[in-house]
Amino acid sequence: MAMGSMLRKMIENAIEVNRSGDSSGNLRYRESFPPQRQQRYTVCFRHPSEFVMFTRIDHVMICVPDLQQATEQYRKLGFNMFAGGAHPGKGTHNAIALNNEDYLELIAVRDAAEYAASGKPGTWNTGLTDFVAAGGGIRFIAIQSDDLAADVAAMRARGVDVGDATDGSRRTPAGLELKWKSAVLGAQNPLPLFFIQHVTPMAQRRQQMPVAGGHPNGVYTLERTYVVTRDVESAAAQYAKVLGLPQPKTVKGTVIMSDMSVFQLGEHGLGVVQPYADGPAADALQRRGPGPFQALYRTTSMGAAERWMQAQGMPPLQKGVRNTGEVAMLATPADACGAYVGFVGPQ
């Protein structure tokens, strides 16, 4: 049975179970998934569209005018950057910094003519040059799925406008071909998210790194990324619908000076925020309007990160105290190619 037909049948069966009030059917619905996925789901639920399969934030996409210059700047920030390769038919190329399971991506136009010919509505690279001309920075947050076709079906069951999963690839400078599937949101849900399922396993993806070892700044994972909005409650409701998660309560963010609603995707947080005072979020909203503006990374040593940046001639980063009591450091858009990039961890 084809995946689409199987999913439709599973959803129809689960709807009938819920209508009948037979809670034992919830367990049967869960057990209809492959064994490796059953542990991801709770037995009790109200509707099959509530099954969440997104596993983590896969990466943040930082769009820049010049890839080489941006790569050097992020090396000064302590990231072990390496050339990622070209996107066939897109006219773009990227540089990557791999963490434990997520990564930071810098992306720029490589071939203006090829890029212009590739631009069609509903793709992640549409409007890239305009975004870069307006200052660049974080444009998209990529959400990882372990079954993108199923996630697309579940989003559509929730009334989300989302495109089909399509194949993507790039070839590294060393000739390694990396493959994935991705899906983008439609015009009715214009959030700065897209969804990705990697076809190439992480072990093979790590082979693209020219040298082994971690980052000089000690970063090992994304802690959280932030999207600024003018109305946190309304925006968080939209994200809840798209992600299939409950809407988190709003709390005070003290470094970014914002009310924030934070969705947890695996070990990563996605914060939807509204400024209540001057600060990074208010600055981003004034400069660029609503959208992603900051990535916060967890490091094994704030001291090591500081010392590395100082040795590269970087000015001292701004510091603030999070609502968790932790001290965070923050690189401004002038030092991070249009984005705010933060660091948090032990001294």
C-alpha positions in Angstrom: 0.0 0.0 0.0 1.4 3.5 -0.9 2.4 5.7 2.0 -0.3 8.3 1.3 -3.1 5.6 1.2 -1.7 4.0 4.3 -1.7 7.3 6.2 -5.2 8.1 5.1 -6.4 4.6 6.3 -4.7 5.0 9.6 -6.2 8.5 10.1 -9.7 7.2 9.2 -9.4 4.3 11.6 -8.2 6.6 14.4 -11.1 9.0 13.8 -13.6 6.2 14.1 -11.9 5.0 17.3 -12.2 8.4 18.9 -15.8 8.8 17.8 -16.7 5.5 19.4 -14.9 6.4 22.6 -12.9 3.1 22.5 -9.6 4.3 24.1 -8.0 0.9 23.4 -8.0 2.0 19.7 -5.5 4.7 20.5 -3.0 2.0 21.4 -3.8 0.1 18.2 -3.2 3.3 16.2 0.1 3.9 17.8 1.1 0.3 17.1 0.3 0.6 13.4 3.5 2.7 13.1 6.9 1.0 12.7 8.4 -0.1 16.0 11.2 2.4 16.0 8.6 5.2 16.0 6.1 3.9 18.6 8.1 5.2 21.5 7.7 8.7 20.1 4.0 8.8 20.7 1.7 8.9 23.8 -1.1 6.4 24.0 -3.8 8.9 24.8 -4.6 11.6 22.2 -7.6 13.4 20.8 -7.0 13.3 17.1 -4.5 11.6 14.8 -3.2 15.0 13.6 -1.8 15.6 17.1 0.9 13.0 16.5 4.1 15.0 16.3 7.0 13.5 14.4 9.4 16.6 14.3 12.5 15.6 16.1 14.6 18.8 16.5 15.7 22.0 14.9 18.0 20.8 12.1 19.7 24.1 11.4 19.4 27.8 11.1 19.9 29.3 7.6 21.9 32.6 7.7 21.9 34.4 4.4 24.9 36.5 3.5 26.2 38.6 0.6 29.7 37.0 0.4 30.2 33.4 1.5 34.0 33.6 2.0 33.8 36.7 4.1 31.0 35.4 6.2 32.9 32.1 6.7 35.9 34.0 8.0 33.8 36.0 10.3 32.1 33.0 11.8 35.5 31.4 12.3 36.4 34.4 14.3 33.3 33.7 16.4 34.8 30.3 17.1 32.9 28.0 14.7 34.7 25.3 12.8 33.3 26.4 9.4 33.9 24.4 6.2 32.8 24.7 2.6 29.5 22.9 2.1 29.2 22.9 -1.7 26.8 24.1 -4.4 23.1 23.5 -4.7 22.5 22.2 -8.3 20.1 24.4 -10.3 19.7 26.9 -7.5 22.7 29.2 -8.1 23.6 29.1 -4.4 26.4 27.6 -2.2 26.9 27.3 1.5 29.3 26.8 4.4 28.5 24.5 7.3 29.4 24.3 11.0 28.3 20.9 12.4 27.4 20.5 16.0 26.4 17.2 17.8 23.2 16.8 15.8 22.3 20.2 14.4 24.3 22.7 12.3 24.7 26.3 11.3 24.4 27.2 7.6 25.8 30.2 5.9 24.3 30.6 2.4 24.9 33.0 -0.5 24.3 33.3 -4.2 27.1 31.7 -6.2 25.8 32.2 -9.8 23.4 35.2 -10.2 22.2 34.0 -13.6 21.5 30.5 -12.4 19.8 31.8 -9.3 17.6 34.2 -11.3 16.5 31.3 -13.6 15.7 29.0 -10.6 13.5 31.4 -8.7 9.9 30.0 -8.6 7.3 30.7 -5.9 7.1 28.4 -3.0 10.8 27.5 -2.7 13.2 28.4 0.1 15.5 30.4 -2.2 12.7 32.7 -3.5 13.6 36.4 -2.6 17.0 35.5 -1.2 18.8 38.4 -3.0 16.2 40.9 -1.6 16.7 39.5 1.9 20.4 39.8 1.7 20.2 43.4 0.2 18.1 44.3 3.3 20.8 43.2 5.7 20.8 39.4 5.6 20.8 37.3 8.8 18.7 34.4 9.8 16.0 33.8 7.2 14.7 30.3 7.9 14.6 27.7 10.7 14.8 24.2 9.4 12.8 21.6 11.4 13.9 18.0 11.2 11.5 15.1 10.5 12.0 11.4 10.6 9.1 10.9 8.1 8.4 14.0 6.1 5.6 12.5 4.0 3.8 11.6 7.2 4.4 15.0 8.7 3.1 16.8 5.6 -0.1 14.6 5.8 -0.5 15.4 9.5 0.0 19.2 8.9 -2.6 19.1 6.2 -5.0 17.3 8.5 -4.6 20.2 10.9 -5.5 22.6 8.0 -1.9 23.8 7.4 -1.0 24.9 3.9 2.2 23.0 3.1 3.8 21.7 -0.1 4.8 18.2 -0.9 8.1 16.7 0.2 10.6 17.2 -2.7 14.1 15.8 -3.2 17.2 18.0 -2.7 20.9 17.5 -2.9 24.3 19.1 -3.0 27.8 17.9 -3.8 30.6 18.7 -1.4 34.0 20.1 -2.7 35.3 16.5 -2.1 32.6 15.0 -4.4 30.4 13.6 -1.6 26.7 13.8 -2.6 24.3 14.6 0.2 20.6 14.0 -0.2 17.5 15.1 1.7 13.8 15.8 1.3 12.2 19.1 2.2 8.8 20.8 2.3 7.9 24.5 2.6 4.8 26.2 3.9 2.3 27.7 1.6 0.9 31.3 1.4 -1.7 30.7 4.0 0.9 29.9 6.6 3.8 32.2 5.8 6.1 31.3 8.8 9.9 31.3 8.4 10.1 27.5 8.7 10.8 24.7 6.4 11.0 21.0 7.0 13.7 18.5 6.2 14.3 14.8 6.3 17.9 13.7 5.7 18.4 10.8 3.3 22.1 10.8 3.9 22.8 9.6 7.5 24.7 11.9 9.9 27.8 9.5 9.9 28.2 10.1 6.2 27.4 13.8 6.4 30.3 14.1 8.9 32.7 12.9 6.2 32.4 16.3 4.6 34.3 17.9 7.4 37.9 18.5 6.3 39.3 18.1 9.9 37.9 16.3 13.0 37.3 18.0 16.2 34.9 20.5 17.8 34.6 24.2 17.6 37.2 26.5 19.3 34.3 28.3 21.0 33.2 25.0 22.6 29.7 25.0 21.0 28.1 21.6 20.8 24.4 22.2 20.2 21.8 24.8 19.4 20.1 25.9 22.6 17.3 28.0 21.2 16.4 30.2 18.2 14.1 33.2 18.3 11.5 34.7 16.0 10.3 38.2 16.8 6.7 39.2 16.2 4.4 42.1 17.1 1.8 39.9 18.8 3.3 36.9 20.7 0.0 35.2 21.5 -1.4 35.3 18.0 1.9 34.2 16.4 2.4 31.4 19.0 -1.0 30.1 18.1 0.0 29.9 14.4 3.2 28.1 15.3 1.3 25.7 17.5 -1.0 24.8 14.6 1.9 24.2 12.2 4.0 22.2 14.6 1.2 20.2 16.1 2.2 21.3 19.6 0.3 22.9 22.5 0.8 26.6 22.7 3.3 27.3 25.5 2.6 29.9 28.2 4.3 33.3 27.8 7.2 34.1 30.0 9.7 37.0 30.4 12.9 36.9 28.5 15.5 39.0 30.2 18.4 39.1 27.7 16.3 39.8 24.6 13.9 41.9 26.7 10.8 40.2 25.3 7.7 38.2 26.3 8.3 34.8 24.8 6.5 31.6 24.1 9.0 28.7 23.7 8.2 25.5 21.8 10.4 22.5 22.6 11.5 20.4 19.7 13.7 17.6 21.1 16.6 19.3 22.9 16.1 22.6 21.0 13.8 25.6 21.8 12.0 27.7 19.2 11.0 31.0 20.9 8.3 33.3 19.5 8.8 36.7 21.1 7.4 40.1 21.4 9.6 43.0 22.8 8.6 44.7 26.0 11.6 47.0 26.1 14.6 48.1 24.0 16.9 45.2 23.3 17.9 42.7 20.6 14.4 41.7 19.7 13.1 45.3 19.5 16.1 46.2 17.4 15.5 43.3 15.0 11.8 44.2 14.7 12.5 47.8 13.9 15.3 47.0 11.4 13.8 44.0 9.6 10.2 43.5 10.8 8.9 40.1 12.1 11.1 37.1 11.6 14.0 35.0 12.9 16.8 37.1 14.4 18.9 35.1 17.0 20.4 31.7 17.5 21.6 30.8 21.0 24.3 28.1 21.3 25.3 26.0 24.3 29.1 25.8 24.8 31.2 23.7 27.1 33.1 26.8 28.2 32.2 30.5 28.0 35.7 31.3 29.0 37.2 29.4 26.1 34.8 31.1 23.7 35.8 34.5 25.0 39.5 33.8 24.8 39.2 32.6 21.2 37.3 35.6 20.1 39.7 37.9 21.9 42.6 36.3 20.1 40.9 36.9 16.8 40.6 40.6 17.5 36.9 40.5 18.2 35.5 43.2 20.5 34.0 41.9 23.8 30.5 40.5 23.3 27.5 41.9 25.2 26.5 40.0 28.3 23.2 39.5 30.1 21.6 37.3 32.6 18.9 34.9 31.3 15.7 34.2 33.3 17.4 30.9 34.2 20.1 32.8 36.0 22.8 31.9 33.4 25.0 34.5 31.9 24.8 34.7 28.2 27.1 36.5 25.6 25.7 38.0 22.5 27.3 38.9 19.2 25.4 41.7 17.4 24.4 41.7 13.7 27.5 43.8 12.9 29.7 40.9 14.1 27.5 38.0 12.9 26.5 39.0 9.4 23.1 40.3 10.1 22.2 37.9 12.9 22.3 37.9 16.7 24.4 34.9 17.8 24.4 34.0 21.5 26.4 31.7 23.7 25.5 30.2 27.1 27.2 27.6 29.3 29.6 27.1 32.2 32.5 29.5 32.6 
